[in-house]
Each structure stands twice: as structure tokens, then as C-alpha cells.
Amino acid sequence: MVLFEVVLTQASLLVSMSFYTLLERKMLGSAQLRKGPNKVPILGLVQPFMDALKLLSKKNLFYSVILKRLWKVVPILGLVLYLVLFEVVLTQASYALKVYSTMLMMMVLLSLSVYSIMIMGWTSNNKFTNMGATRAVSQAISYELILSLLLLILAALSCNLLVLQWKDNLNYLFTVMLGGCMMMLLSSMAEVNRTPFDLMEGESELVSGFNTEFFGGYFALIFMGEYMGMMFFSYFMSYMFMNQFMNMYLMFFAVVMSILIVEFRLSFPRFRYDLLMKFCWEVILYIILMWMFFYLLLF
């Protein structure tokens, strides 16, 4: 029974992710005063599946790749990590799997995501992919620190390491809800490489960054991992910061968070890399540390 629920959840997530890409393309089209995808049947609703067929049917070429087997396997790691995060952290499967510290599991899995990008850049044997991978490592170290501190604050205030039980504690919600949600939104966008924090790709500087040598089905897997990460953080933030007062509107707020991430892409240009690092270490980190001292004094 648990296996059936896991398979059903994974299939639902993959279908939702495909329509999320369509939503983003429609929003981008609307912002640029055009219709967006509308040529394939049923008003363009089948567009994500047509794109998937096109990408998977492309021929694979290997020009400068080293360790070809590793190069082929690494693109799927990001997608798998976020699918596992959905199951272990945000569903009842954590109880069936006897995972008693989902917060620590979340921190470990999030820290592993940068290794896939680093290995992709290294195995591609290209100067642009290496530069993108180097940026990914430094950016991940910076913003995963912020995410880890936020998770530690929530765990300390709820006195529990199981994420699903954090919402049962009322102590932290009044002080953390708005500011904590905004800090986690910014950090999660940097974690999943979204505009304006997508310096790992940086088309104007690095051709396509760490995924320059990836195309076809391999690029599709990287693409899917990024959007699955956006969906995970949207649901996680709505569950953490909105669930206590408006439980029936949980999915509504998850959709709002997902749309807000797309709106950032529509509204803001890409940061300069040095400003991105300064924003983390000189702005967000100070705010998080001030919150930590505030909670120590308060509780």
C-alpha cells in the first residue's frame, strides 16, 4: 500500500511539474504581450509532453566528455533528490520508512544537490562548464547556510526534528511567518538556480554554464530537476508558514509561491555575481543571526 502511494505521488508530481513549465511559458508570453504556446492541440495544453518527446528523440553527441558513464548518470540526480525530498519530508511516508529526523534528512539531501552540478561541470571538460560548476559550489555554500539556519530556528522553536510536526507548535508562527518566508524564498531561489540568482548558467557570460555540453534528454532531466525543486520549496514554504491558520488553503498558497518564483523571473534582471555573494553574507546572514538572538532571548 505504501509503495502504491509513493508511485502515485511521484507520477502526480511529474505531471504537475510538466504543467508548471507550461504556466511559466504562458506567464512569460503574457508579460511580453504575446500568447505563448498555443499551436499544439487543446489550446497548447499538450505542449509539455510534445517538448519532452522532442528532447528525448534528439541524438546524443559526446565531444569533449570525460568519464562518459558518470556524465550520463549525473543529470538525473537533481530530479531524484527532490522527488525523495517530497516523499521523506512532506508526506506520511517518513513514518512508514521510520525516518525520525526529516529535518536532518532534508539538510543532507539539499547539500547533495550541488555535487551533481559540480560533477556535471567537471565531466563535461569545458571551461564554461567548469566556471559554472565553481560558481555553483560557492553559491550553494552561501545560501545553504541560510537555509540551514532557518531550519534550525524552526526545529528549535518546535522542539522537534520531524518537519510534519512543526506546524503543531504555535510559538514561532507569529514572529517568523512573514520574514522567515521571504528569507527562505530568496534562499530557495538561489538553491534551485532561478532568476535573478541563476549565475550557474549565466548565458551572457558562460554560454549556458554548467549544462553547456548537455542537450536532448540529458538537458530535459536537468530542467525537470530545477522545476521539481521550485515545486518542493513552494509547497514546503506554504506548509511551514501558512498551514497553521489556513489549513484548507495549503495548496492555494503553494501555487501562489510557485507563481511568485516565476514573477521574480519576469520582474528582475540577473544579479552580478559579487553582489549575489554580498547579498548573502552581508545582508541575509545578519538578519538571520539577529533573529536567532531574538529567539534565544524570547524563549
C-alpha positions in Angstrom: 0.0 0.0 0.0 2.8 2.4 0.9 4.6 1.6 -2.4 1.4 2.3 -4.4 1.1 5.7 -2.6 4.7 6.5 -3.3 4.4 5.7 -7.0 1.1 7.6 -7.3 2.7 10.7 -5.6 5.8 10.6 -7.9 3.6 10.3 -11.0 1.4 13.2 -9.8 4.5 15.3 -9.1 5.9 14.7 -12.6 2.7 15.6 -14.3 2.3 18.7 -12.1 5.9 19.7 -13.0 5.2 19.5 -16.7 2.2 21.8 -16.4 4.2 24.2 -14.2 6.6 24.7 -17.2 3.6 25.5 -19.3 2.3 28.0 -16.8 5.7 29.8 -16.8 5.7 30.0 -20.6 2.2 31.4 -20.6 3.1 34.0 -18.0 6.3 34.9 -19.9 4.2 35.3 -23.1 1.6 37.5 -21.3 4.3 39.7 -19.8 5.8 40.2 -23.3 2.3 40.8 -24.9 2.1 37.5 -26.8 0.1 34.4 -26.5 2.7 31.8 -25.5 2.4 28.2 -26.6 -0.9 27.7 -28.4 -0.2 25.7 -31.6 -0.4 22.1 -30.3 -3.9 20.6 -29.6 -6.2 21.7 -26.8 -5.1 25.4 -26.6 -1.4 24.3 -26.1 -2.1 22.1 -23.1 -0.2 19.2 -24.6 2.9 21.4 -25.2 5.0 20.0 -22.3 4.6 16.4 -23.5 5.5 17.4 -27.1 8.6 19.1 -25.8 9.5 16.0 -23.8 9.2 13.8 -26.9 11.3 16.2 -28.9 14.1 16.4 -26.4 14.1 12.6 -25.8 14.3 11.9 -29.5 17.4 14.0 -30.1 20.7 12.3 -31.0 23.3 12.2 -28.3 26.8 13.5 -29.1 29.9 13.4 -27.0 32.6 15.8 -28.0 34.9 16.5 -25.1 33.3 14.5 -22.3 35.5 12.6 -19.8 34.1 9.7 -17.8 31.2 9.2 -20.1 29.2 6.9 -17.9 29.3 9.3 -15.0 28.3 12.2 -17.4 25.2 10.2 -18.4 24.1 9.4 -14.9 24.6 12.7 -13.1 21.8 14.8 -14.8 19.1 12.7 -13.1 20.4 13.1 -9.6 18.8 16.5 -9.0 15.4 15.3 -10.0 15.7 12.1 -7.9 16.9 14.2 -4.9 13.8 16.4 -4.9 11.4 13.5 -5.5 12.9 11.8 -2.5 12.6 15.1 -0.5 8.9 15.3 -1.3 8.4 11.7 -0.1 10.6 11.8 3.0 9.9 15.3 4.3 6.4 16.3 3.2 4.4 13.0 3.2 3.4 10.3 5.6 6.0 8.0 4.0 8.5 9.3 6.5 6.6 7.4 9.3 6.5 4.2 7.2 10.2 4.5 6.4 10.9 5.2 10.0 12.8 8.4 9.3 12.8 10.1 12.7 14.7 13.3 11.8 13.3 14.6 8.5 14.9 18.0 9.1 18.4 16.5 9.1 17.5 14.3 6.1 16.4 17.5 4.3 19.6 19.3 5.0 21.7 16.3 3.8 19.8 15.9 0.6 19.8 19.6 -0.2 23.6 19.6 0.3 24.0 16.7 -2.1 22.3 18.7 -5.0 25.4 20.8 -5.6 27.5 17.7 -6.1 25.5 16.8 -9.2 26.2 20.3 -10.7 29.8 20.1 -9.8 30.3 16.7 -11.4 28.4 17.8 -14.5 30.7 20.7 -14.9 33.8 18.6 -14.4 32.9 15.7 -16.6 31.9 18.0 -19.5 35.6 19.0 -19.8 34.8 22.6 -20.9 36.0 25.9 -19.4 32.5 27.3 -19.3 31.0 24.3 -17.5 33.9 24.4 -15.0 33.3 28.0 -14.3 29.6 27.4 -13.9 30.3 24.5 -11.5 32.7 26.6 -9.5 30.0 29.3 -9.1 27.5 26.6 -8.1 29.8 25.4 -5.2 30.3 28.9 -3.8 26.7 29.9 -4.2 25.5 26.7 -2.6 27.8 27.1 0.4 26.5 30.6 0.9 22.7 30.0 0.5 22.6 26.6 2.1 23.9 28.2 5.2 20.9 30.5 5.3 18.5 27.6 4.7 20.2 25.5 7.4 19.9 28.3 9.9 16.2 28.8 9.1 15.6 25.1 9.5 17.5 25.1 12.8 15.4 28.0 14.1 12.1 26.3 13.2 13.3 23.0 14.7 14.4 24.7 17.9 11.2 26.6 18.4 9.0 23.5 17.8 11.4 21.2 19.8 11.0 18.5 17.1 13.1 17.2 14.2 10.1 15.9 12.3 9.0 18.5 9.8 5.4 17.3 9.6 5.0 18.1 13.3 6.4 21.6 13.2 3.0 23.1 12.4 1.6 21.8 15.7 3.6 24.4 17.6 2.2 27.9 17.8 5.2 29.6 19.3 7.1 30.6 16.3 4.5 31.4 13.7 3.7 35.0 14.8 7.3 36.1 14.7 8.7 34.0 11.8 5.9 33.8 9.3 6.4 36.8 7.0 10.2 37.5 7.4 11.2 33.8 7.5 9.1 33.0 4.5 10.7 35.8 2.5 14.3 34.7 3.5 13.5 31.1 2.7 12.0 32.2 -0.7 15.2 34.1 -1.7 17.5 31.3 -0.4 15.5 28.6 -2.2 15.6 30.5 -5.5 19.4 30.6 -5.2 19.4 26.9 -4.3 17.5 25.9 -7.4 19.3 28.3 -9.7 16.4 30.6 -10.6 16.5 34.2 -11.9 17.8 36.6 -10.6 20.2 34.1 -8.9 20.9 31.9 -11.9 24.6 32.7 -12.1 25.5 29.0 -12.5 24.2 29.3 -16.1 24.7 33.0 -16.9 24.1 32.8 -20.7 25.6 36.3 -21.3 28.9 35.2 -19.6 29.2 31.4 -19.7 27.2 30.3 -22.9 25.0 28.1 -20.7 27.1 27.5 -17.7 27.4 24.0 -16.2 24.9 22.5 -18.7 26.6 23.8 -21.8 27.5 20.3 -23.1 24.1 18.8 -22.2 21.2 18.5 -24.7 18.3 16.3 -25.6 17.1 14.0 -22.8 20.0 14.9 -20.5 19.1 18.6 -20.6 15.5 17.6 -20.0 16.5 15.8 -16.8 18.4 18.9 -15.5 15.4 21.1 -16.5 13.0 18.8 -14.6 15.2 18.8 -11.5 15.1 22.6 -11.4 11.4 22.8 -11.7 10.8 20.0 -9.2 13.0 21.9 -6.7 10.8 25.0 -7.3 7.7 23.0 -6.5 9.2 21.4 -3.4 10.2 24.8 -1.9 6.8 26.3 -2.8 5.0 23.5 -1.0 7.4 23.5 1.9 7.1 27.3 2.5 3.3 27.2 2.3 3.2 24.2 4.7 5.6 25.8 7.2 4.3 29.4 7.2 0.7 29.3 6.1 -0.7 25.9 7.3 -1.4 26.9 10.9 -4.1 29.4 10.2 -5.4 28.4 6.8 -5.1 24.6 6.5 -7.7 24.3 3.8 -5.8 26.8 1.6 -2.5 25.0 1.8 -2.4 24.1 -1.9 -3.6 27.5 -2.9 -0.6 29.2 -1.1 1.7 26.6 -2.7 0.5 27.7 -6.1 0.9 31.3 -5.1 4.5 30.7 -4.1 5.2 28.9 -7.4 3.7 31.9 -9.3 5.8 34.3 -7.2 9.0 32.5 -8.2 8.0 32.9 -11.9 7.2 36.6 -11.2 10.7 37.2 -10.0 12.0 36.0 -13.4 9.6 38.4 -15.1 10.5 41.4 -12.9 14.2 41.3 -12.1 17.4 41.1 -14.1 20.2 38.8 -13.2 22.4 39.8 -10.3 26.1 40.4 -10.7 28.0 37.6 -9.1 29.8 39.7 -6.5 26.5 41.4 -5.5 24.9 38.0 -5.1 27.6 36.9 -2.6 27.5 40.2 -0.7 23.7 39.9 -0.5 24.1 36.6 1.2 27.0 37.3 3.6 26.3 41.0 4.4 22.5 41.2 4.3 20.6 37.9 4.7 23.1 36.3 7.1 23.0 39.3 9.5 19.2 39.3 9.5 19.1 35.5 10.3 21.6 35.9 13.1 19.6 38.8 14.6 16.5 36.5 14.6 18.4 33.7 16.3 19.5 36.0 19.1 15.9 37.4 19.3 14.5 33.9 19.7 17.1 33.0 22.3 16.1 36.0 24.4 12.4 35.4 23.8 12.2 31.7 24.5 
